[in-house]
Amino acid sequence: MIPPHPHSKYVGRTVRAAVCLGFVLAAHPPRCPAQESVPTLTPDLTFDLTCGGAMIPRERRFAAFLNEHGFRVLYEPQIPGRGELVDANARLVALDSKHRAIELVAWDSPTRYSVTLITHPASPRSAHLEDALASFVKTRSQCTTDAIHRSEDGRNSEEVFATHIRRIEQALQQAYHSAK
């Protein structure tokens, strides 16, 4: 008969502990921070545009359209805290009483722009506004629509949305007070 190895009782205990640990980990896996959902804010609707010629007349038409739909509008030169309060590439920033934000953002190229609509996360779509915005972009912007993107944020984006809206409101207030 072969005598038992002097450490065999420890090996058996180690195997039993490993099996128990495996069951525990299977039932309650550890949470990795990299796998957790990071709150982000993406526009509900984005139009990527190519525009030739001067943008000033287009921006004025766009601002008039936004005013007609109840938005307060800031033009690029009026936007305080560019890069801090709002996107550094924003040409127009607009906000309405329902906290829907629309921005006209310039890309690196002088002919490339995006029009974005951001609404409260997990809210119903603003179908009337989306249709009006799509109609304006297609018929009155005098730009070519390269792509249209739709997205939706979950409830975990509410804090990011609130921060974004608060920054736009601050920019609007600062512009209003500096105009006085």
Backbone torsions as a table, in degrees:
resi	resn	phi	psi	omega
1	MET	NA	140.0	-179.2
2	ILE	-88.5	127.6	179.1
3	PRO	-69.1	146.9	179.5
4	PRO	-64.1	147.6	177.3
5	HIS	-64.4	142.4	-176.4
6	PRO	-61.7	-22.9	-178.0
7	HIS	-105.0	10.2	-174.7
8	SER	-62.8	-33.7	178.6
9	LYS	-66.1	-30.4	177.7
10	TYR	-74.3	-36.3	178.4
11	VAL	-63.3	-44.5	179.1
12	GLY	-62.0	-41.5	177.9
13	ARG	-65.6	-41.1	-179.8
14	THR	-63.2	-42.6	179.4
15	VAL	-64.2	-44.6	178.8
16	ARG	-62.4	-40.7	178.8
17	ALA	-65.1	-40.1	179.2
18	ALA	-65.2	-39.9	178.7
19	VAL	-64.9	-44.8	178.1
20	CYS	-62.2	-43.5	178.7
21	LEU	-61.9	-39.2	177.8
22	GLY	-60.6	-42.2	178.1
23	PHE	-65.6	-41.3	179.3
24	VAL	-63.4	-46.1	-179.8
25	LEU	-65.6	-35.2	178.2
26	ALA	-66.7	-37.6	-179.2
27	ALA	-77.6	-33.0	-177.9
28	HIS	-135.5	76.7	-177.2
29	PRO	-64.5	146.5	178.0
30	PRO	-67.4	148.4	-179.9
31	ARG	-93.9	126.8	178.2
32	CYS	-97.6	125.2	-178.7
33	PRO	-56.7	-32.0	-178.8
34	ALA	-68.8	-24.0	-179.5
35	GLN	-88.5	-12.5	-179.2
36	GLU	-71.0	152.0	179.9
37	SER	-72.2	120.7	178.5
38	VAL	-92.6	124.4	180.0
39	PRO	-62.0	128.9	176.2
40	THR	-131.7	165.3	177.9
41	LEU	-126.1	116.4	178.2
42	THR	-119.5	146.0	179.4
43	PRO	-62.5	145.1	174.7
44	ASP	-66.0	-36.6	-174.7
45	LEU	-145.5	132.5	178.3
46	THR	-134.3	133.5	172.8
47	PHE	-112.0	121.4	173.5
48	ASP	-94.2	125.3	-171.9
49	LEU	-122.6	152.5	167.4
50	THR	-119.1	123.0	-176.1
51	CYS	-125.7	129.4	175.2
52	GLY	-100.5	157.1	177.1
53	GLY	80.4	-169.8	-175.4
54	ALA	-69.6	136.8	-179.8
55	MET	-88.2	-22.1	-175.2
56	ILE	-54.6	-49.3	178.3
57	PRO	-61.0	-37.9	178.2
58	ARG	-64.6	-42.8	179.4
59	GLU	-62.3	-39.3	178.6
60	ARG	-65.1	-43.3	177.0
61	ARG	-62.8	-41.2	-179.6
62	PHE	-65.0	-43.9	178.4
63	ALA	-62.5	-41.0	178.3
64	ALA	-62.9	-42.9	176.8
65	PHE	-58.7	-46.6	-178.7
66	LEU	-65.0	-41.4	176.6
67	ASN	-60.6	-41.3	178.0
68	GLU	-59.5	-28.5	-178.4
69	HIS	-100.1	18.3	172.2
70	GLY	83.3	19.2	179.9
71	PHE	-95.6	143.6	168.0
72	ARG	-89.2	132.9	-169.9
73	VAL	-122.3	138.8	171.4
74	LEU	-117.4	131.6	173.1
75	TYR	-85.6	161.3	-178.4
76	GLU	-47.9	-50.2	-177.9
77	PRO	-66.4	-21.4	-178.4
78	GLN	-86.5	-12.2	-171.8
79	ILE	-78.4	109.3	177.1
80	PRO	-79.5	153.7	175.5
81	GLY	63.7	38.1	179.5
82	ARG	-58.4	133.5	-178.1
83	GLY	85.5	-20.3	179.1
84	GLU	-104.4	-53.2	180.0
85	LEU	-87.8	-39.4	-180.0
86	VAL	-134.7	170.4	179.7
87	ASP	-53.7	133.1	-178.1
88	ALA	-64.1	-21.7	-179.1
89	ASN	-97.6	7.5	-178.1
90	ALA	-69.5	130.6	175.5
91	ARG	-95.2	-36.0	175.8
92	LEU	-138.1	142.4	174.7
93	VAL	-131.9	132.5	-177.7
94	ALA	-138.9	147.7	-179.0
95	LEU	-143.0	138.7	176.7
96	ASP	-111.6	180.0	-175.5
97	SER	-68.0	-17.2	178.0
98	LYS	-92.0	10.5	-179.0
99	HIS	60.2	38.6	171.9
100	ARG	-96.7	130.8	-177.1
101	ALA	-111.5	136.6	174.3
102	ILE	-126.6	134.8	179.5
103	GLU	-132.4	143.9	169.8
104	LEU	-107.0	115.0	-173.9
105	VAL	-116.0	131.3	176.8
106	ALA	-86.0	140.2	174.6
107	TRP	-91.0	-173.0	-179.9
108	ASP	-65.4	-31.9	179.2
109	SER	-82.8	144.0	-179.3
110	PRO	-70.4	-5.9	-179.0
111	THR	-112.6	-1.9	-175.0
112	ARG	-107.0	130.1	-178.1
113	TYR	-140.9	162.7	170.9
114	SER	-132.1	141.6	171.3
115	VAL	-111.0	124.3	-177.4
116	THR	-121.9	145.4	174.6
117	LEU	-120.9	124.4	177.5
118	ILE	-122.3	126.0	177.5
119	THR	-121.3	171.6	-179.3
120	HIS	-56.3	133.1	179.3
121	PRO	-58.1	145.4	177.2
122	ALA	60.7	23.6	176.1
123	SER	-99.3	159.2	177.0
124	PRO	-64.9	149.9	179.4
125	ARG	-59.2	149.3	176.0
126	SER	-94.2	73.2	-172.0
127	ALA	-56.1	-45.4	-178.7
128	HIS	-61.6	-47.1	179.4
129	LEU	-65.7	-42.2	179.1
130	GLU	-61.1	-42.3	178.6
131	ASP	-64.8	-43.4	179.4
132	ALA	-64.6	-41.6	178.9
133	LEU	-64.5	-44.1	178.1
134	ALA	-61.6	-42.3	178.9
135	SER	-63.1	-44.6	178.9
136	PHE	-60.6	-47.7	-177.6
137	VAL	-60.7	-42.0	-176.3
138	LYS	-74.8	-35.2	-171.9
139	THR	-108.0	-33.5	-172.0
140	ARG	-111.0	-11.6	-177.3
141	SER	-78.9	-20.8	-176.5
142	GLN	57.5	36.2	175.7
143	CYS	-123.1	161.2	175.4
144	THR	-93.6	130.0	177.7
145	THR	-84.4	115.0	-179.5
146	ASP	-84.9	-36.1	-178.7
147	ALA	-160.1	152.6	174.3
148	ILE	-125.5	127.6	-179.3
149	HIS	-118.6	140.5	172.9
150	ARG	-119.9	144.9	178.4
151	SER	-150.7	170.8	179.6
152	GLU	-150.6	134.7	177.7
153	ASP	-99.7	149.1	176.6
154	GLY	-88.4	179.5	-178.9
155	ARG	-61.2	-24.9	-179.5
156	ASN	-68.2	-6.8	179.9
157	SER	-95.3	1.6	-175.1
158	GLU	-59.7	-41.1	-179.2
159	GLU	-67.5	-40.8	178.1
160	VAL	-64.4	-42.1	177.7
161	PHE	-60.9	-47.6	-179.4
162	ALA	-59.5	-40.7	177.8
163	THR	-64.0	-43.7	179.9
164	HIS	-61.3	-46.7	-179.9
165	ILE	-65.3	-41.1	178.9
166	ARG	-60.6	-39.2	178.6
167	ARG	-65.9	-41.5	178.2
168	ILE	-65.3	-42.7	178.1
169	GLU	-60.6	-41.0	177.3
170	GLN	-62.1	-42.6	178.4
171	ALA	-62.8	-42.0	178.0
172	LEU	-63.7	-43.3	179.1
173	GLN	-64.3	-44.5	179.8
174	GLN	-62.6	-41.3	178.7
175	ALA	-65.5	-39.9	179.8
176	TYR	-63.9	-45.3	-177.8
177	HIS	-70.9	-31.7	179.7
178	SER	-77.0	-21.1	177.7
179	ALA	-77.8	-18.0	-179.0
180	LYS	-73.5	NA	NA
